[in-house]
């Protein structure tokens, strides 16, 4: 003996009210499964270590008022100077507007 569809829908509606779920008789995709999941943002943020202040950050914050010594920056500048002496550095940037040349016909 089969139960009429209207009665089954009424039963499903009452079940959804009791258990606090979404009434969806057509079975359409609504994304509720995804929306019920816990947020992943805090877990991802906790995976990476907190950023600590560097000498570069202190220099940016205080400017020329505070004199600091950044050994890594000094090493980098020294390395670039060595490359320039050997002719292996990056080419110089052009200054001024680009020069337009005339085309021959």
Buried (B, 14 or more C-beta within 10 A) or exposed (E): EEEEEEEEEEEBEEEBEEEEEEEEEEEEEEEEEEEEEEEEEEEEEEEEEEEEEEEEEEBEEEEEEEEEEBEEEEEEEEEEEEEEEEEEEEEEEEEEEEEEEEEEE
